[in-house]
């Protein structure tokens, strides 16, 4: 804890006092990554006996990168890799960063529990609902599949600043951010949970942790993977490599300049050492031990840049990603 010596003369007596100033680690970004980062922050602050304060915001992945590339935060939570425009913004501002995968998420498609006709969904059916050409045209369930009822199709999803939106559109529609626009959008996953839970004809998507927290009022839908098997989202399914294409790595990006501050360096090292255990506690899928060690090595060597080169990739292996020569 940093301290300031303050001297004063009170009624002719010289008084010396020590005033303690709390040091701060600032984090913002993805609402999907938030539960893990918040859990790590709580444990880290306990360990430091509150000598370090860690603030965690939820502006969405895109909103978080805007702040990060302006130098306003030390760490950016991201549910997809940094994009080319964001790389350019950071470069213009002289912001270098280390990209660290910290867990996997099962992006979860949900319907209202009173929906009795949806037992599984194919990627083709999801595309028919969400592709740009569906806007204003695919408005009923039976337009997606004639076996389904002639009932309104109400869609809920993350907003355009969300990395979850970017990943879903890449995986389902083949292009990041390519989507119909006539759906109820929010950066707050709790708003989406409420929307689907209150409308019998609703469908939405968000990170697995938000489904698990609210599974009493939502129904998760099995997704047919490339092998033709309908798979429920779960930690085990992601670890077994069966929940494709909606399993995805999630990240933190650490400012290289902020790494020079001991509180930031110590926090990130704590994250990589304990994040796997805490990720599982908040219903995310931890990386393998070798991946966390490799990430720690990249961090200690200040291996700056991104292994993606500014574009999202579906199905990338974390072990391969960590070995790539990063681009800035």
SULTA-V638724 format. One record per pair of residues at least 24 apart in sequence whose C-alpha atoms are under 10 Angstrom apart, sorted by sequence separation. I is the first residue (numbers start at 0). GAP is how many residues later the second one is. D is the distance in whole Angstrom. If there is no record, write none. Layout:
BEGIN
((I GAP D) (I GAP D))
END
This chain:
BEGIN
((33 24 7) (61 24 8) (64 24 9) (65 24 9) (68 24 7) (69 24 9) (70 24 7) (78 24 10) (128 24 9) (158 24 10) (161 24 9) (162 24 10) (189 24 9) (192 24 8) (193 24 9) (271 24 7) (294 24 10) (297 24 8) (302 24 10) (303 24 7) (30 25 10) (32 25 9) (64 25 9) (67 25 10) (68 25 8) (69 25 8) (76 25 10) (78 25 9) (129 25 9) (157 25 10) (158 25 8) (159 25 8) (160 25 9) (161 25 6) (192 25 8) (207 25 7) (208 25 10) (270 25 10) (293 25 8) (296 25 10) (297 25 9) (29 26 10) (30 26 8) (31 26 9) (33 26 10) (68 26 6) (78 26 9) (128 26 9) (155 26 10) (156 26 7) (157 26 8) (158 26 5) (159 26 9) (160 26 7) (161 26 10) (207 26 8) (268 26 10) (291 26 10) (22 27 9) (23 27 9) (24 27 7) (25 27 9) (26 27 7) (27 27 8) (28 27 8) (29 27 8) (30 27 5) (32 27 9) (67 27 8) (68 27 9) (154 27 8) (155 27 6) (156 27 6) (157 27 5) (158 27 5) (159 27 8) (207 27 9) (268 27 7) (271 27 10) (290 27 7) (291 27 10) (294 27 7) (21 28 8) (22 28 7) (23 28 6) (24 28 6) (25 28 6) (26 28 6) (27 28 5) (28 28 6) (29 28 6) (30 28 7) (31 28 8) (32 28 9) (68 28 10) (153 28 10) (154 28 5) (155 28 5) (156 28 5) (157 28 5) (158 28 5) (267 28 9) (290 28 6) (293 28 7) (294 28 10) (21 29 6) (22 29 5) (23 29 5) (24 29 5) (25 29 5) (26 29 5) (27 29 4) (28 29 5) (29 29 7) (30 29 6) (31 29 9) (67 29 10) (153 29 7) (154 29 6) (155 29 6) (156 29 7) (157 29 5) (158 29 9) (289 29 8) (290 29 10) (293 29 8) (20 30 9) (21 30 6) (22 30 6) (23 30 6) (24 30 6) (25 30 7) (26 30 6) (27 30 6) (28 30 5) (29 30 4) (30 30 8) (116 30 9) (117 30 8) (152 30 10) (153 30 8) (154 30 9) (155 30 8) (156 30 9) (157 30 7) (158 30 10) (268 30 8) (287 30 9) (290 30 10) (291 30 10) (19 31 9) (20 31 9) (21 31 7) (22 31 9) (23 31 8) (24 31 9) (25 31 8) (26 31 9) (27 31 6) (28 31 5) (29 31 4) (116 31 7) (156 31 10) (157 31 7) (267 31 9) (268 31 9) (286 31 8) (287 31 9) (290 31 8) (27 32 8) (28 32 5) (29 32 8) (115 32 10) (116 32 8) (156 32 8) (286 32 9) (27 33 8) (28 33 7) (29 33 8) (30 33 10) (155 33 10) (157 33 9) (28 34 6) (29 34 7) (156 34 9) (157 34 8) (249 34 10) (264 34 9) (27 35 8) (28 35 4) (29 35 9) (155 35 9) (156 35 7) (249 35 10) (264 35 9) (27 36 5) (28 36 7) (155 36 6) (156 36 10) (248 36 9) (26 37 8) (27 37 8) (28 37 9) (154 37 9) (155 37 9) (167 37 9) (247 37 10) (248 37 10) (27 38 10) (28 38 9) (129 38 10) (130 38 8) (155 38 10) (156 38 10) (167 38 9) (246 38 10) (248 38 9) (27 39 8) (28 39 9) (129 39 8) (155 39 7) (156 39 10) (206 39 10) (207 39 10) (26 40 10) (27 40 8) (36 40 8) (154 40 9) (155 40 7) (164 40 9) (206 40 10) (258 40 9) (26 41 9) (35 41 10) (130 41 8) (131 41 9) (153 41 9) (154 41 8) (163 41 9) (164 41 8) (206 41 10) (258 41 9) (25 42 10) (125 42 10) (126 42 9) (129 42 8) (130 42 6) (137 42 10) (153 42 8) (163 42 7) (32 43 10) (33 43 7) (110 43 10) (125 43 10) (128 43 10) (129 43 7) (130 43 9) (138 43 10) (163 43 8) (255 43 9) (258 43 9) (27 44 9) (28 44 10) (32 44 6) (33 44 9) (110 44 10) (126 44 9) (127 44 9) (128 44 10) (130 44 10) (134 44 8) (135 44 8) (154 44 10) (161 44 10) (26 45 9) (27 45 7) (31 45 8) (32 45 7) (33 45 10) (110 45 10) (126 45 6) (127 45 9) (131 45 10) (132 45 10) (133 45 9) (134 45 5) (135 45 9) (153 45 8) (234 45 8) (253 45 9) (25 46 8) (26 46 6) (27 46 9) (28 46 9) (29 46 8) (30 46 8) (31 46 8) (32 46 6) (109 46 10) (125 46 7) (126 46 6) (131 46 6) (132 46 8) (133 46 6) (134 46 7) (135 46 7) (152 46 10) (153 46 9) (154 46 9) (155 46 7) (156 46 9) (157 46 9) (237 46 10) (238 46 7) (255 46 7) (0 47 9) (25 47 5) (26 47 6) (27 47 7) (28 47 5) (29 47 5) (30 47 9) (31 47 6) (124 47 9) (125 47 8) (126 47 9) (130 47 7) (131 47 5) (132 47 7) (133 47 9) (134 47 6) (152 47 10) (153 47 6) (154 47 6) (155 47 6) (156 47 5) (157 47 8) (237 47 7) (238 47 9) (254 47 10) (255 47 9) (0 48 10) (24 48 8) (25 48 5) (26 48 5) (27 48 5) (28 48 5) (29 48 5) (30 48 8) (108 48 10) (122 48 8) (123 48 8) (129 48 9) (130 48 5) (131 48 4) (132 48 10) (133 48 9) (134 48 9) (151 48 10) (152 48 6) (153 48 4) (154 48 5) (155 48 4) (156 48 6) (157 48 7) (234 48 7) (236 48 10) (237 48 10) (238 48 9) (253 48 10) (255 48 7) (0 49 9) (1 49 9) (24 49 6) (25 49 7) (26 49 6) (27 49 6) (28 49 6) (29 49 6) (122 49 6) (123 49 9) (129 49 6) (130 49 6) (131 49 7) (150 49 10) (151 49 6) (152 49 6) (153 49 6) (154 49 6) (155 49 7) (156 49 7) (233 49 9) (234 49 7) (235 49 8) (238 49 10) (254 49 9) (255 49 10) (0 50 5) (1 50 10) (23 50 9) (24 50 8) (25 50 9) (26 50 7) (27 50 9) (28 50 9) (29 50 9) (121 50 10) (122 50 9) (128 50 9) (129 50 6) (130 50 9) (131 50 9) (150 50 7) (151 50 8) (152 50 8) (153 50 8) (154 50 9) (155 50 9) (233 50 9) (234 50 5) (253 50 9) (0 51 7) (128 51 8) (129 51 9) (233 51 9) (234 51 9) (252 51 10) (126 52 9) (129 52 10) (148 52 10) (252 52 9) (129 53 9) (252 53 9) (106 57 8) (104 59 10) (106 60 9) (107 60 10) (140 60 8) (106 61 8) (139 61 9) (140 61 10) (36 65 10) (247 65 9) (248 65 9) (35 66 9) (247 66 7) (248 66 9) (35 67 9) (246 67 9) (247 67 7) (248 67 8) (245 68 8) (246 68 8) (247 68 8) (248 68 8) (249 68 10) (32 69 9) (212 69 9) (244 69 7) (245 69 9) (246 69 10) (247 69 9) (248 69 7) (32 70 9) (208 70 10) (211 70 9) (212 70 9) (243 70 9) (244 70 7) (247 70 10) (32 71 10) (208 71 10) (211 71 7) (243 71 8) (32 72 9) (208 72 10) (209 72 10) (210 72 10) (31 73 8) (170 73 9) (171 73 8) (208 73 7) (209 73 9) (128 74 10) (170 74 6) (171 74 9) (207 74 10) (208 74 5) (240 74 10) (31 75 9) (169 75 10) (170 75 7) (207 75 7) (208 75 7) (170 76 10) (206 76 10) (207 76 7) (167 77 9) (170 77 10) (206 77 9) (207 77 10) (166 78 10) (167 78 7) (166 79 8) (167 79 10) (166 80 10) (167 80 10) (81 81 9) (111 81 10) (166 81 8) (79 82 9) (80 82 8) (110 82 10) (78 83 8) (79 83 5) (109 83 9) (111 83 9) (112 83 9) (113 83 9) (77 84 9) (78 84 5) (79 84 7) (111 84 6) (112 84 8) (114 84 10) (115 84 10) (163 84 9) (77 85 7) (78 85 6) (79 85 9) (80 85 10) (110 85 6) (111 85 5) (112 85 10) (113 85 9) (114 85 6) (76 86 10) (77 86 9) (78 86 9) (79 86 7) (80 86 9) (109 86 8) (110 86 8) (111 86 7) (112 86 10) (113 86 6) (114 86 7) (163 86 10) (78 87 9) (79 87 6) (109 87 9) (111 87 7) (112 87 8) (113 87 9) (114 87 9) (162 87 9) (78 88 8) (110 88 9) (111 88 5) (112 88 10) (114 88 10) (110 89 8) (111 89 7) (112 89 10) (110 90 8) (111 90 6) (110 91 6) (111 91 7) (109 92 8) (110 92 5) (111 92 9) (109 93 6) (110 93 7) (108 94 7) (109 94 5) (110 94 9) (65 95 10) (108 95 6) (109 95 6) (64 96 10) (107 96 8) (108 96 4) (109 96 8) (61 97 10) (62 97 10) (63 97 9) (107 97 5) (108 97 7) (125 97 10) (59 98 9) (61 98 8) (62 98 6) (63 98 9) (106 98 7) (107 98 6) (108 98 9) (109 98 10) (59 99 8) (60 99 9) (61 99 4) (62 99 8) (106 99 6) (107 99 6) (108 99 9) (59 100 9) (60 100 6) (61 100 6) (62 100 10) (105 100 9) (106 100 5) (107 100 5) (118 100 10) (119 100 9) (120 100 7) (121 100 9) (122 100 7) (123 100 10) (59 101 6) (60 101 5) (61 101 7) (104 101 10) (105 101 6) (106 101 6) (107 101 9) (109 101 8) (117 101 10) (118 101 9) (119 101 6) (120 101 6) (121 101 6) (122 101 7) (58 102 8) (59 102 5) (60 102 5) (104 102 6) (105 102 5) (106 102 9) (107 102 9) (108 102 9) (112 102 9) (117 102 10) (118 102 6) (119 102 5) (120 102 5) (121 102 5) (122 102 8) (58 103 8) (59 103 7) (60 103 8) (104 103 6) (105 103 9) (106 103 10) (107 103 7) (112 103 8) (113 103 9) (114 103 10) (115 103 10) (117 103 7) (118 103 7) (119 103 6) (120 103 6) (121 103 8) (122 103 9) (57 104 10) (59 104 9) (60 104 10) (61 104 10) (103 104 10) (104 104 8) (106 104 9) (107 104 10) (112 104 6) (113 104 9) (114 104 8) (117 104 9) (118 104 9) (119 104 7) (120 104 10) (121 104 9) (59 105 10) (60 105 9) (109 105 10) (111 105 7) (112 105 5) (113 105 9) (110 106 9) (111 106 5) (112 106 5) (121 106 9) (110 107 6) (111 107 6) (112 107 9) (121 107 10) (109 108 6) (110 108 5) (111 108 9) (121 108 8) (108 109 10) (109 109 5) (110 109 7) (119 109 10) (120 109 8) (108 110 9) (109 110 4) (110 110 7) (119 110 6) (120 110 10) (107 111 10) (108 111 6) (109 111 6) (118 111 9) (119 111 8) (107 112 7) (108 112 6) (109 112 9) (119 112 9) (107 113 8) (108 113 8) (107 114 9) (108 114 8) (107 115 9) (122 121 10) (122 122 8) (108 123 10) (122 123 10) (62 124 10) (107 124 9) (108 124 9) (107 125 6) (59 126 10) (60 126 9) (105 126 9) (106 126 8) (107 126 9) (30 127 10) (59 127 6) (105 127 6) (106 127 10) (58 128 7) (59 128 8) (78 128 9) (104 128 9) (105 128 7) (57 129 8) (58 129 9) (104 129 9) (105 129 7) (31 130 9) (32 130 10) (57 130 8) (104 130 8) (29 131 9) (30 131 8) (31 131 8) (103 131 9) (105 131 9) (28 132 9) (29 132 7) (30 132 9) (31 132 8) (105 132 7) (28 133 9) (29 133 7) (30 133 9) (104 133 8) (28 134 9) (29 134 8) (103 134 8) (103 135 9) (175 135 9) (106 136 9) (174 136 10) (175 136 7) (105 137 7) (106 137 10) (108 137 9) (174 137 9) (175 137 10) (105 138 9) (106 138 9) (107 138 8) (105 139 9) (106 139 5) (107 139 9) (105 140 6) (106 140 6) (173 140 10) (104 141 8) (105 141 5) (106 141 7) (169 141 10) (170 141 9) (104 142 6) (105 142 7) (169 142 7) (170 142 9) (171 142 10) (103 143 7) (104 143 6) (105 143 9) (169 143 8) (170 143 6) (103 144 6) (104 144 6) (169 144 7) (170 144 9) (102 145 9) (103 145 4) (104 145 7) (166 145 7) (102 146 6) (103 146 6) (165 146 8) (166 146 8) (167 146 9) (101 147 7) (102 147 6) (103 147 9) (166 147 8) (100 148 6) (101 148 6) (102 148 7) (99 149 10) (100 149 6) (101 149 5) (102 149 10) (162 149 10) (99 150 9) (100 150 4) (101 150 7) (99 151 5) (100 151 6) (98 152 7) (99 152 5) (100 152 9) (98 153 6) (99 153 6) (97 154 8) (98 154 5) (99 154 8) (31 155 10) (96 155 10) (97 155 6) (98 155 7) (30 156 7) (31 156 10) (96 156 6) (97 156 5) (98 156 9) (29 157 9) (30 157 7) (31 157 8) (95 157 10) (96 157 5) (97 157 7) (29 158 10) (30 158 7) (95 158 8) (96 158 4) (97 158 7) (30 159 10) (94 159 10) (95 159 6) (96 159 5) (94 160 7) (95 160 5) (96 160 8) (94 161 7) (95 161 7) (96 161 9) (97 161 9) (94 162 8) (95 162 10) (96 162 9) (93 163 10) (94 163 10) (89 165 10) (79 168 8) (80 168 9) (99 168 10) (78 169 8) (79 169 7) (80 169 8) (81 169 10) (101 169 8) (78 170 7) (79 170 6) (80 170 7) (101 170 7) (77 171 10) (78 171 5) (79 171 7) (80 171 9) (81 171 9) (100 171 9) (77 172 6) (78 172 6) (79 172 10) (80 172 9) (99 172 9) (102 172 8) (103 172 10) (35 173 10) (76 173 8) (77 173 5) (78 173 9) (101 173 7) (102 173 7) (31 174 8) (32 174 9) (34 174 8) (76 174 6) (77 174 6) (101 174 7) (104 174 10) (30 175 9) (31 175 6) (34 175 9) (75 175 8) (76 175 5) (77 175 7) (103 175 9) (30 176 9) (31 176 8) (32 176 10) (75 176 6) (76 176 7) (102 176 7) (103 176 10) (31 177 8) (74 177 7) (75 177 5) (76 177 9) (101 177 8) (102 177 9) (105 177 10) (31 178 8) (74 178 5) (75 178 7) (104 178 9) (105 178 8) (30 179 10) (73 179 8) (74 179 5) (75 179 8) (103 179 10) (104 179 6) (105 179 8) (73 180 6) (74 180 6) (103 180 6) (104 180 6) (72 181 9) (73 181 5) (74 181 10) (102 181 7) (103 181 5) (104 181 9) (72 182 8) (73 182 9) (101 182 10) (102 182 6) (103 182 6) (73 183 8) (74 183 8) (101 183 9) (102 183 5) (103 183 7) (70 184 8) (73 184 6) (74 184 10) (101 184 7) (102 184 5) (67 185 9) (72 185 9) (73 185 8) (100 185 10) (101 185 7) (102 185 9) (67 186 9) (68 186 9) (70 186 9) (100 186 8) (101 186 10) (67 187 8) (70 187 9) (73 187 10) (64 188 9) (102 188 10) (74 189 9) (101 189 9) (102 189 9) (60 190 10) (73 190 7) (100 190 9) (101 190 8) (99 191 10) (100 191 8) (99 192 9) (74 193 9) (101 193 8) (99 194 10) (100 194 7) (99 195 6) (98 196 9) (99 196 8) (97 197 9) (99 198 8) (98 199 9) (99 199 8) (97 200 8) (98 200 8) (97 201 7) (96 202 10) (97 202 10) (97 203 10) (98 203 10) (99 203 10) (97 204 6) (98 204 8) (99 204 10) (96 205 8) (97 205 6) (98 205 7) (95 206 10) (96 206 8) (97 206 4) (98 206 7) (99 206 9) (95 207 10) (96 207 5) (97 207 6) (98 207 6) (99 207 10) (95 208 6) (96 208 6) (97 208 7) (98 208 8) (53 209 10) (95 209 7) (96 209 8) (98 209 10) (52 210 9) (53 210 9) (51 211 7) (50 212 10) (51 212 9) (53 213 9) (103 214 9) (36 215 9) (47 215 10) (51 215 9) (102 215 9) (101 216 10) (32 217 7) (100 217 7) (31 218 8) (32 218 7) (86 218 9) (99 218 10) (100 218 10) (32 219 8) (47 219 10) (86 219 9) (29 220 9) (100 220 9) (29 221 9) (99 221 10) (100 221 8) (29 222 9) (43 222 9) (44 222 9) (86 222 9) (87 222 9) (99 222 8) (28 223 9) (43 223 7) (46 223 10) (81 223 9) (82 223 9) (86 223 7) (98 223 9) (27 224 10) (28 224 10) (43 224 10) (81 224 7) (83 224 10) (85 224 8) (26 225 9) (80 225 8) (81 225 10) (82 225 9) (83 225 7) (84 225 8) (26 226 10) (40 226 8) (43 226 7) (80 226 9) (81 226 8) (82 226 8) (83 226 4) (84 226 10) (26 227 9) (39 227 9) (40 227 10) (42 227 9) (43 227 8) (80 227 7) (81 227 8) (82 227 4) (83 227 7) (98 227 9) (39 228 9) (42 228 10) (80 228 9) (81 228 6) (82 228 6) (83 228 10) (97 228 9) (40 229 9) (80 229 7) (81 229 8) (82 229 7) (39 230 8) (40 230 8) (43 230 10) (80 230 7) (81 230 8) (97 230 10) (39 231 6) (42 231 9) (79 231 9) (80 231 6) (96 231 9) (25 232 10) (38 232 10) (39 232 10) (79 232 7) (80 232 8) (95 232 8) (24 233 9) (79 233 9) (94 233 10) (36 234 8) (39 234 7) (79 234 10) (35 235 9) (39 235 7) (42 235 9) (24 236 9) (38 236 9) (39 236 10) (39 237 10) (90 237 7) (22 238 10) (24 238 7) (25 238 9) (36 238 8) (39 238 7) (89 238 9) (22 239 10) (23 239 8) (24 239 6) (35 239 7) (38 239 7) (39 239 9) (22 240 7) (23 240 9) (24 240 10) (35 240 9) (37 240 10) (38 240 8) (86 240 9) (87 240 8) (22 241 10) (35 241 10) (36 241 9) (86 241 7) (24 242 8) (35 242 7) (36 242 9) (38 242 9) (34 243 9) (35 243 5) (38 243 8) (34 244 8) (35 244 9) (37 244 10) (83 244 9) (35 245 9) (32 246 10) (34 246 10) (35 246 7) (34 247 7) (35 247 9) (34 248 9) (35 248 8) (34 249 9) (32 251 9) (31 252 10) (0 262 9))
END
